[in-house]
Each structure stands twice: as C-alpha cells, then as structure tokens.
Amino acid sequence: MTADTSLPLPPAPELAPETDSEAIAGGISDRAATQQAREQQVGQRPGTLTIREGSLKPRLFLISYSDSFFAEREYDSYDELLAYFQANPQLKHWLDVRGYNDLDLMQRLMRDFGIHALHMEDVLGDYQRAKVDVFDENRLFLVSRMTDFTSSLEIDDDQLSLVTGSNFVISFQDDYDDCLDSVRNRLRSGFSMIRHRPPLYLAYALTDVVLDHYYPTMAAIGDYIEVLEDRIFNGRPNRRLLSRILQIKKDIVRFRRLVYPEREKIAEILRMPEQVISEETKVYFKDCYDHAIQAMDLAESYRESISSLMDLYLSDQSNRMNEVMKVLTIISSIFIPLSFVVGLYGMNFQRENPDGTINHLNMPELYTPWGYPALLGLLAVIVAGQLIYFYRKGWLTNR
C-alpha cells in the first residue's frame, strides 16, 4: 500500500501583509506546549489524572461493525454506550472519545476498559511523543501526532492515543475535528478490509492515515518555500520575509521531531513477538514504516532547502549592500578630486602684500576674467574623465 495521493493538499499560505507580531505568532503553540510541560506538578504520584485547562467537553462516538453489520452513533450517556458495548461482545467496536474535560468519565473509561493509569495520564497530558506500550500481555497503547499546516504559518499537531483490546479500539483526542474521516468512510462503505480483520488492523489503519496526512502537510510547506523563494528573486527582501523564513525553518524542525518518534514507534511494533502482533498484521505496519521513512526524507530535504533559502536571502542582501556601496564609492570617487580643487582655491592667501606690492605666485587665476569659468570647465573635465574611466572598467554596468 502506498501513500494516499487522493488526500487534499492544503493551499500554501499567501504572503499577505502582516505585522512583526503576527509574523512570529506561529511559534506560540510550541512554546505553550513547553510551558504546559513546565507547569505540571513536579513529584506528583505516577498515574495521577489531571485535566488540562481549556480541554473540550467529551463527545462519545461508537462504531460497531462485523463482516455483515455496521452501526454508528454518538452517545450522550456513557452508561448507555457501555451497556450496548457489553451486550454485543460478538461485534468489533471503535470508541472515539473527543475531548477530555470530564475527570469522572476518564476514570470510568480507565476502569471499565482496563486502561493502565500511566497510559491514561499520558492521554490527558496531550503532549506525548509518539510511542507504543504493551500491557496485559497482548494489548497495545499507541500515541501518534496528527499534523496540519495552517494558514497562520505553523504546524498544528494534535495527539491521537489508541488503546486496543480483544474486540475494541479506543481513540482519544482533544479536538472535535481530525484527519480520520477516511477510515470512517471505509467502515461505512462495507467493502473495507477493516470490517473483516481483527481490531488491531483498525489501529493500523488509524496510524496509517495519520502518517498519510504528513504528506499534505509537507507538500504545503514545500509550496510555501517556493513562494518565499520567488519573493526573494522577484521582490525586495525585508525583515518580515526573514521572519517568515525563520518561522518555516522552526516548523520543519518541529515536524522532524514529530516524525522521528513515529518511525521508532513502528520499528518497535515490527520487533514485537507474534503473540502480540501477527506476522500478517506486521506486513501492513511495514508499509507504515516506509511512509515514516519517506516523511523523514522529506523533512530532511526541506530542512536543507530552507537552509539554502536562508543563504540565498543573506546573499541577496549582501549583493544589494554591495550595489549600494558601489554607488556610494563612485560618488565619493567623483567628488574627492573636485573637493581637492575647490579646497585648493579656498585657501586665503593674499595676493597683495602689506607693503602694497603684488605677490604674483598667490593664485593669479582669481583675478583673471575667465578664471571662474575655466575652473568650472576643469571640474567638468575631471568628472567626465572619471566617468569614462569607470565605464571602461565596468563599474557603471553589471558586467
């Protein structure tokens, strides 16, 4: 299976006018995540569940399916959902939890579905690196990072946490919108292999979709790099453009930090024993591994491209500065001899001595009828001679 090329490519953001504060706003989410990690209580008991401020109210979606059955519903009552789940053990279930702002509900989910407290703590932390853990011998806890390149010139990433069981997969995310609609549509169609395979295959499909959506993100970044490159060549680079180059460089570095753990996670899955993941399922995860490698290669390629773009910007600025210095040097070179001549004739040597005699060596040109026009002519000849010399040297042209 190759990457899904039918995924929509987000348009590259336009280089619209913006203020300096708007130009650097793209890094706020990353700094906020770092600040969030700093604000966590140090030394608290492992497995302590804490609801992050600003989390959304939970919405519960349940998709139940088998080879010949499909049902999909959003539940307002967790008790009703749990009753339906327990009454249909023969079906496979995908419980999609969107939003965390209900500590009691999170604790009940942890208890009813046998989720480890440390894993639920990672779910509610909402800023974990991609990873996989095995618990209860053959159950998996997986974390992935969903990405999108927004119009505000930043990579928006959300955590997707998966818990697998014998007949269910639970997904946790702190947003109502996600990139998983393609999996839902495949389940609805009735022709997908997901409905004929064990729940772990659904976990693979969700992981694969997350990886597939790295490509539109990188494609949007690549398009935006081309826009910046065109602006450097065709426009007049300024500090605002430099701030945008630095911001996209930070986004690429951040994207690489997201993809690298994803690759390591899938590599760890491939090393798991067969009683945890069958060889048949590992074949599909190998395809995910290939996608992660390709995303890493793209990230490295774009990182080199943005470094080259920075060098291009600095080189263009240096060339512009050299042009300015060349013009100023030519102007200075023209006026230096003129200043010398004018300064020479500005010396106040008296032609008439105190005794009334005439000193014929003290600037006799000052008293000749054509002295002033002759001096102006001399200055014009000097300027013309310099311009001819500069032109022959190629200093007045681009050659």
C-alpha positions in Angstrom: 0.0 0.0 0.0 1.4 3.4 -0.9 0.6 6.8 0.4 -2.9 8.0 -0.3 -2.4 10.6 -3.1 -6.1 11.5 -3.0 -5.7 13.4 0.2 -6.5 17.1 -0.2 -3.5 19.3 -0.4 -3.9 22.4 1.7 -3.1 25.6 -0.2 0.2 27.3 0.6 -0.5 30.4 2.6 -0.3 33.7 0.8 2.4 36.2 1.8 -0.2 38.8 2.9 1.0 41.9 4.7 1.3 41.4 8.4 2.8 43.0 11.4 6.0 41.7 13.1 4.0 40.3 15.9 1.9 38.3 13.5 5.0 37.0 11.7 6.3 35.4 14.9 2.9 34.2 16.2 3.4 30.8 14.6 5.7 29.6 17.3 3.2 30.3 20.1 1.7 26.8 20.2 5.1 25.1 20.5 6.1 27.5 23.4 2.7 26.9 25.0 3.3 23.2 25.0 6.7 23.7 26.6 5.1 26.0 29.2 2.4 23.4 29.8 5.1 20.8 30.5 6.8 23.1 32.9 3.6 23.8 34.8 3.0 20.2 35.6 3.3 19.4 39.2 6.8 18.0 40.0 6.9 14.9 42.2 3.2 14.0 41.9 2.3 10.4 42.3 2.6 8.4 39.0 -0.8 7.8 37.3 -2.3 11.0 38.7 -5.0 12.2 36.3 -5.1 15.9 35.7 -7.4 17.7 33.3 -5.6 20.3 31.2 -7.0 23.7 31.4 -9.0 24.6 28.2 -9.9 21.0 27.3 -13.1 20.4 25.5 -16.2 18.6 26.9 -16.1 14.9 25.9 -18.1 13.6 23.0 -18.5 9.9 22.7 -18.8 8.2 19.2 -19.2 4.4 18.9 -18.8 2.5 15.6 -19.8 -1.2 15.9 -19.1 -3.5 13.0 -18.6 -7.0 11.7 -18.4 -8.7 8.3 -22.1 -8.0 7.8 -23.1 -5.5 10.4 -22.4 -1.8 10.9 -23.8 0.8 13.4 -22.6 4.3 14.2 -23.9 6.6 16.8 -22.9 9.5 19.1 -23.9 8.8 22.7 -24.9 11.4 25.2 -24.8 8.9 28.0 -21.7 6.8 28.8 -23.9 4.3 30.7 -26.0 3.7 27.6 -22.8 3.3 25.5 -21.3 0.8 28.0 -24.5 -1.2 28.1 -24.6 -1.5 24.3 -20.9 -2.5 24.2 -21.3 -5.2 26.9 -24.4 -6.5 25.2 -22.6 -7.1 21.9 -19.3 -8.8 22.6 -19.5 -10.6 19.2 -19.1 -7.2 17.4 -15.9 -5.2 17.0 -16.1 -1.7 18.3 -14.4 1.6 17.8 -15.0 4.0 20.7 -13.9 7.5 19.7 -13.5 9.9 22.6 -13.1 13.6 21.6 -12.4 15.9 24.5 -11.1 15.2 28.0 -12.8 17.7 30.2 -14.6 15.2 32.4 -12.3 13.5 35.0 -15.0 11.2 36.2 -15.7 9.9 32.7 -11.9 9.3 32.1 -11.7 7.4 35.4 -14.7 5.2 34.4 -13.2 4.5 31.0 -9.9 3.5 32.6 -11.7 1.2 35.0 -14.2 -0.4 32.6 -11.8 -1.0 29.7 -8.8 -1.9 31.8 -6.6 1.0 30.8 -3.4 1.5 32.9 -3.3 4.6 35.0 0.0 5.7 33.5 -1.4 5.4 30.0 -4.5 7.5 30.9 -2.1 10.0 32.4 -0.3 10.2 29.0 -3.7 10.6 27.3 -4.7 13.5 29.4 -1.2 15.1 29.2 -1.9 15.5 25.5 1.7 16.3 24.5 3.4 12.9 24.5 5.8 11.9 21.8 4.8 9.0 19.5 5.3 5.7 21.2 3.9 2.2 21.8 3.5 0.2 25.0 2.4 -3.4 25.6 0.2 -4.2 28.6 -1.9 -7.1 29.7 0.4 -9.4 27.6 -1.1 -8.6 24.2 -2.9 -5.2 24.4 -1.3 -2.1 22.9 -1.3 1.6 23.9 -0.2 3.8 20.9 0.4 7.5 20.7 0.6 9.4 17.3 0.8 13.1 16.4 -1.7 14.3 13.8 -0.4 17.3 11.8 -1.7 20.1 9.6 0.0 23.2 8.1 -2.3 26.1 8.9 -2.7 29.5 7.2 -1.1 31.1 10.2 2.3 29.7 9.1 2.6 27.0 11.7 2.3 23.2 12.0 -0.7 22.4 14.1 -0.4 19.0 15.8 -2.8 17.0 18.0 -2.3 13.9 20.0 -4.1 10.7 19.0 -4.0 8.0 21.6 -5.1 4.4 20.9 -5.9 1.6 23.2 -6.5 -1.9 21.7 -8.5 -4.8 23.1 -9.8 -8.2 22.0 -12.8 -6.7 20.3 -12.4 -2.9 20.5 -10.2 0.1 19.8 -10.5 3.3 21.8 -9.2 6.5 20.4 -8.6 9.7 22.5 -8.1 13.2 21.1 -8.7 16.7 22.5 -10.3 18.1 19.4 -13.6 17.6 17.7 -12.0 17.7 14.2 -9.4 15.2 13.0 -8.0 13.5 9.9 -9.7 10.1 10.5 -12.8 10.6 8.3 -11.3 8.4 5.5 -11.2 5.4 8.0 -14.8 6.1 9.0 -15.9 6.3 5.3 -14.1 3.0 4.7 -16.0 1.3 7.5 -19.3 2.8 6.3 -18.7 1.5 2.7 -18.8 -2.1 3.8 -16.0 -3.1 1.3 -13.1 -2.3 3.6 -10.8 -5.0 4.9 -11.1 -3.3 8.3 -14.5 -5.0 8.8 -13.1 -8.4 8.1 -10.0 -8.2 10.2 -9.3 -8.0 14.0 -9.4 -4.7 15.9 -5.6 -4.4 15.7 -6.0 -3.8 12.0 -8.2 -0.8 12.8 -5.3 0.5 14.9 -3.0 0.1 11.9 -5.5 1.9 9.6 -5.7 4.9 12.0 -1.9 5.0 12.3 -1.6 4.8 8.5 -4.0 7.7 8.0 -2.1 9.8 10.4 1.1 9.1 8.5 -0.6 9.7 5.2 -1.6 13.2 6.3 2.1 14.1 6.9 2.4 14.3 3.1 -0.1 17.1 2.5 1.5 18.9 5.4 4.9 18.6 3.8 3.5 19.5 0.4 2.1 22.7 1.8 5.4 23.5 3.4 7.2 22.8 0.1 4.8 25.1 -1.8 5.3 27.8 0.8 9.1 27.5 0.5 8.7 28.1 -3.3 6.6 31.2 -2.6 9.3 32.5 -0.3 12.0 31.8 -3.0 10.0 33.6 -5.6 9.6 36.6 -3.3 13.4 36.7 -2.8 14.1 36.6 -6.5 11.3 38.9 -7.7 10.6 41.2 -4.8 12.6 43.2 -2.3 13.5 41.1 0.7 12.9 42.7 4.1 12.8 41.8 7.8 9.3 40.5 7.5 10.3 38.0 4.9 13.3 36.9 7.1 10.9 36.3 10.0 8.8 34.1 7.8 11.8 32.1 6.6 12.9 31.6 10.3 9.4 30.5 11.2 9.1 27.9 8.5 12.5 26.7 9.5 11.3 26.2 13.0 8.2 24.4 11.7 10.3 21.9 9.7 12.5 21.2 12.7 9.3 20.7 14.7 7.9 18.4 12.1 11.0 16.3 12.1 10.7 16.0 15.9 7.2 14.6 15.3 8.1 12.1 12.6 11.3 10.7 14.1 9.5 9.1 17.2 6.8 7.8 14.8 9.4 5.9 12.9 10.8 4.5 16.1 7.4 3.5 17.3 6.6 1.5 14.2 10.1 -0.1 14.3 9.3 -1.3 17.8 6.0 -2.7 16.7 7.8 -4.7 14.0 10.1 -6.2 16.6 7.2 -7.4 18.8 6.6 -11.2 19.2 3.9 -12.8 17.1 1.6 -13.5 20.1 1.3 -9.7 20.4 1.1 -8.8 16.7 0.7 -11.4 14.0 3.1 -11.6 11.0 0.1 -10.8 8.7 -0.5 -7.5 10.5 3.2 -6.7 10.6 3.2 -6.6 6.8 0.9 -3.6 7.0 2.9 -1.9 9.7 6.0 -2.3 7.5 4.1 -0.2 4.9 3.6 2.4 7.7 7.3 2.2 8.4 8.1 3.0 4.7 5.8 6.1 5.0 7.6 7.3 8.1 10.9 6.9 6.3 9.6 8.9 3.3 8.3 11.6 5.6 11.7 11.8 7.4 13.4 12.1 4.0 11.1 14.9 3.0 11.7 16.7 6.3 15.5 16.5 5.8 15.1 17.7 2.2 13.0 20.7 3.2 15.4 21.5 6.0 18.2 21.7 3.5 16.0 23.7 1.2 15.2 26.3 3.9 18.8 26.5 4.9 19.7 27.2 1.2 16.8 29.7 1.2 18.4 31.5 4.2 21.7 31.6 2.4 20.0 32.9 -0.7 18.3 35.7 1.4 21.6 36.7 3.0 23.4 36.5 -0.3 20.8 38.7 -1.9 21.0 41.2 1.0 24.8 41.2 0.6 24.6 41.8 -3.1 22.2 44.7 -2.6 24.5 46.2 0.0 27.4 45.8 -2.4 25.4 47.7 -5.1 24.7 50.5 -2.6 28.4 50.6 -1.6 29.4 50.7 -5.2 27.2 53.7 -5.9 28.4 55.5 -2.9 32.1 54.7 -3.7 31.6 56.1 -7.3 30.0 59.2 -5.9 32.8 59.6 -3.4 35.5 59.0 -6.0 34.0 61.7 -8.2 33.8 64.3 -5.5 37.2 63.7 -3.9 39.2 65.4 -6.7 36.6 68.1 -7.0 36.8 68.7 -3.3 40.6 68.9 -3.6 40.5 71.6 -6.3 37.8 73.6 -4.6 39.6 73.3 -1.3 42.9 74.4 -3.0 41.2 77.6 -4.3 39.5 78.2 -1.0 42.9 78.9 0.8 43.1 82.5 1.9 46.5 83.6 0.6 46.5 87.3 0.0 47.7 88.5 -3.5 48.6 92.0 -2.2 51.3 92.2 0.4 51.1 94.6 3.4 53.6 97.0 1.7 51.3 97.3 -1.3 53.3 95.1 -3.6 51.7 92.2 -5.6 52.7 88.6 -5.0 52.3 87.0 -8.4 52.6 83.5 -7.1 49.4 83.6 -4.9 46.5 82.4 -7.1 46.7 84.7 -10.1 43.7 82.9 -11.6 41.4 84.6 -9.0 41.9 87.9 -10.8 41.7 86.8 -14.5 38.4 87.5 -16.3 38.0 83.8 -17.3 39.3 82.3 -14.1 35.9 81.1 -12.7 34.6 79.6 -16.0 38.0 77.9 -16.6 37.8 76.3 -13.1 34.3 75.1 -13.7 35.5 73.6 -17.0 38.3 71.9 -15.3 36.0 70.4 -12.8 33.7 69.1 -15.6 36.7 67.6 -17.5 37.7 65.8 -14.3 34.1 64.4 -13.8 33.9 63.3 -17.5 37.3 61.7 -17.3 36.3 59.7 -14.2 33.0 58.6 -15.7 34.7 57.4 -18.9 37.3 55.5 -16.8 34.6 53.9 -14.5 32.6 52.9 -17.6 35.6 51.2 -19.2 36.3 49.4 -16.0 32.7 48.1 -16.0 31.8 49.8 -12.7 28.8 51.6 -14.1 27.3 48.4 -15.5 26.5 44.8 -14.2 29.4 43.2 -16.0 
